[in-house]
Amino acid sequence: MRQRFSNQNQSSVDSAYRFGKFELHPADRILRRAGRAVSIQPRAFDALHCLVRRAQHLVTKQDLVDTLWPSVHVSEANLTNLIGALRKIVGRNTIRTVSKHGYRFELPVLGEPGVSRSAYEKFFRAKELTAQRSLQSMHTACNLYWIALAEDPGFAPAWAWLGRCCWFLDKFTPGSRATAELAQAAIERAFALNPDLAAAHQFYTSVEADTGRARQSIFRLIERLGNHPDEPETFASLVQVLRFRGLLRQSIYAHERAVGLDPGIDTSVAHTNFLAADYPSAIESYNGRGAYYLDAAAWAVLGEKKRATALLRERLRTMSLSKLMHALLGSLLAILQNKSDQAVRLMTAADTTREPEILIYFARHYAHLGFAAAAVRILRQAAQAGFVCAPETLQFDAWFISLRKYRGFAALLAESQSLVHEAESTFAANLPKSVRWPVH
């Protein structure tokens, strides 16, 4: 149960899930539409409660059966008929069938029992802003999370999303007060309130990966898969950490599983597509997100130099960037403008302590400039920091052409292949038997 605070104004705490014109009151087992009670069968009420609690996320058929008919064997037709009856009450398009898996409640939930209504409204708006991934939207979202938590300090999801927001701001903005330490503390607070919170597990993955703990993160996520085999947040987290271990095909599959379970979920597959040398897919999957570097880098390798240059100039001119992001975008622009000395100065001065993935992009820059020895050194530094550059990237990335002619390339490739083989074997050996994963 979520912790409560004695000095909180209990009269402000909501007692219902609110969606569309409906209010679902679990404690009183009442469903209201526009303020009027709606007749609903007890088992249909329990099914609706199950779906609404996980709104916009998959609820598996098995979860519903276990909840509605515990210790009783029923056919799938019973569940199908029950969902059909629910749709007549709340609307045909409100509950979507996820083929072969289960169902998803489509309406956004604007209130939750036990949470201050005002706090939940701010939290919901902050999540919308966070999804935009722009610096301005993230700053506004961060402030809203703080206000929501001031009203309801025991609201675990708000702590988790605050942590995710602070981690983003710490990486991408100059002089932000939203430090990495604050991000980690906020996520740990969410865990203290709700150790099983999916969002907290998802956001903590980024903290682990960026601080050199991708291997440990994979073990945590594998354990979570055993308990929650159809949780999209876990698959979304695996997209990132599998890429960090050089497992690009597995990362792409994790993305496919995540969006199959929740089409609206955000993953980092664009970066995986880029490292797999699938630049059109990288651009497509990056589209719609707060854009920084990746699409410009993809256009550059595709030969669209003018387009890449225009994107970088505009972003460097209009966006308030951290020193690291300024170095990343600025060094690429300098390369495209044939200013190699400037590019090297920017990369040399950059602090990549909490961004091992950026080392891969810097290595590409060095290799493209013809500094193969520096590229090899940076790639090995990235591996020590927790990011293994996949063999596919070393072999097929057009900006690594000079690297492939370097006398030390064979040894570097062998190191990568060895690390990836070890990661792949460990991952496969520890996967729960209940989780099917294609063998590549």
Sequence and secondary structure as in RCSB ss.txt:
>XXXX:A:sequence
MRQRFSNQNQSSVDSAYRFGKFELHPADRILRRAGRAVSIQPRAFDALHCLVRRAQHLVTKQDLVDTLWPSVHVS
EANLTNLIGALRKIVGRNTIRTVSKHGYRFELPVLGEPGVSRSAYEKFFRAKELTAQRSLQSMHTACNLYWIALA
EDPGFAPAWAWLGRCCWFLDKFTPGSRATAELAQAAIERAFALNPDLAAAHQFYTSVEADTGRARQSIFRLIERL
GNHPDEPETFASLVQVLRFRGLLRQSIYAHERAVGLDPGIDTSVAHTNFLAADYPSAIESYNGRGAYYLDAAAWA
VLGEKKRATALLRERLRTMSLSKLMHALLGSLLAILQNKSDQAVRLMTAADTTREPEILIYFARHYAHLGFAAAA
VRILRQAAQAGFVCAPETLQFDAWFISLRKYRGFAALLAESQSLVHEAESTFAANLPKSVRWPVH
>XXXX:A:secstr
     TTS GGGB  SEEETTEEEETTTTEEEETTEE    HHHHHHHHHHHHTTTSEEEHHHHHHHHSTT    
HHHHHHHHHHHHHHH TTTEEEETTTEEEE S   B TTSBHHHHHHHHHHHHHHHH  HHHHHHHHHHHHHHHH
H TT HHHHHHHHHHHHHHHHHSTT SS HHHHHHHHHHHHHH TT HHHHHHHHHHHHHTT HHHHHHHHHHHH
HH TT HHHHHHHHHHHHHTT HHHHHHHHHHHHHH TT    HHHHHHHTT HHHHHHHHTTS  SSHHHHHHH
HTT HHHHHHHHHHHHHH    HHHHHHHHHHHHHHTT HHHHHHHHHH   TT HHHHHHHHHHHHHTT HHHH
HHHHHHHHHTT    HHHHHH GGGHHHHTSTTHHHHHHHHHHHHHHHHHHHHHHS TTS     
